[in-house]
Amino acid sequence: MADAFEEDAENTVSIGEYLQDLEEQELEADLVLGGDEGKECTYSKGYVKRQAIFSCLTCTPDGNAGVCTACSLSCHDGHEILELWTKRNFRCDCGNSKFGEFFCKLDASKDVENPKNSYNHNFKGSYCTCGRPYPDPDVEEQLENLQCCICEDWFHEEHLGLESTDMVPRDDKGEPQFEDLICQGCATVCSFLKLYPDSIFAPVQHQTATNSSKDKEVVEDAPLTVGSSKELNNGSFETPATDNSLKEDCNGKAVLLGENAATNTILSKCNQIDDPSTKCVVGLNLLEAPISLEKSKSMFLSKDWRDALCRCPNCTEFYKQKGLAFLLEKEDTIAEYEKMAKQKRAQHEQEQSAELLNNLGHVEKMEVLTGIADLKDEIGTYLASFDPSKPVTSADVHKIFENLAQKRRRMT
């Protein structure tokens, strides 16, 4: 009997824990589906900036196609489906030439292919440089994967090319302290980011002083070009001077572009005086400057780092040529995707409530609104006098509704 009571105690949760669990479930749904109710195929919207995408291995075992939420539910129910979270600039493939004789039930008038779609091994169920599936059937404890904001592949922390997984920026509770990750492979293409102030990078801890010294020696021996900066002891980057690196600051004083983060900050402030769309924050024409193709380290970016990116004509064209123009689009960020998802959810709840009330008569409508208000008041009153760390029992729930019933009896 004692064991039975102990088992019940383990299954109880506090009010705080219950509410937190509900919030986490809603957040997860927002991140995955983006508020999409899955009723209409998104094909007619073209290449959507960011949306939830699924791969059907039953129809396309080669992993060379992706379908939207609605098609995954209506056209591929019962199939082997992979949830890929979100993909950028993607158009639903369901029913096109990659699906053979299978046609989309929601929109049959689709082009043969979507040439602008991008696919990787995630569509086959493989992730990271190790190509393992997720969840991995050969691993007891599933390790957290991190997504690169450039190639959108997912990586195990130990496969990011770091000396130690301790170098992943986290707080004391182990929560990520960075907004975006750029994997080691994509860091080479994005090496120009080292020309920006340190503030765009999340702080990374070095494993040991010895490793830091070795890294410094290797960097010093390597040829230095734009995007191949010398790493200083404080984690900032020092970019070497080039022939055209001397410019003037706001006061007409000559400064060395890329010499350190402070210099770039000075130039950034100068640029704010005039039209920011024509002034270059970096101070170099990236279209003409040599870019290092050497292997770089994975990068961890701080919150709102994209806002610091230069948007002058030369840099904007450079992003386009490197296939990075999406970095300037606010809709591309996961934060914006999540924000829009929450707005859609709130709007949907309001529309449902309005529709329900509109179908009722005046008396019934007032009774419903009064009942909702009473329920909120009773729960609020009960929680105000309740210890949030105390487990919630069925007796507590019954007590709330018993109080409501007594209140209604008194009113009638």
Secondary structure as UniProt FT lines:
FT   HELIX           2..11
FT   HELIX           15..33
FT   TURN            34..35
FT   HELIX           43..45
FT   STRAND          48..56
FT   TURN            57..59
FT   TURN            61..62
FT   HELIX           69..74
FT   TURN            77..78
FT   STRAND          81..90
FT   TURN            94..95
FT   HELIX           97..99
FT   TURN            100..101
FT   TURN            115..116
FT   HELIX           121..124
FT   TURN            128..131
FT   TURN            137..138
FT   STRAND          145..148
FT   TURN            149..151
FT   STRAND          154..156
FT   HELIX           157..159
FT   HELIX           165..167
FT   TURN            172..173
FT   STRAND          180..182
FT   HELIX           184..189
FT   HELIX           191..195
FT   HELIX           198..200
FT   HELIX           209..221
FT   STRAND          230..231
FT   TURN            233..234
FT   STRAND          237..238
FT   TURN            243..244
FT   STRAND          246..248
FT   TURN            250..251
FT   STRAND          254..256
FT   TURN            257..258
FT   HELIX           261..271
FT   TURN            272..273
FT   TURN            276..278
FT   TURN            286..288
FT   STRAND          299..301
FT   TURN            303..304
FT   HELIX           305..308
FT   HELIX           313..321
FT   TURN            322..323
FT   HELIX           325..328
FT   HELIX           330..332
FT   HELIX           334..358
FT   HELIX           362..384
FT   TURN            388..389
FT   HELIX           394..411
//
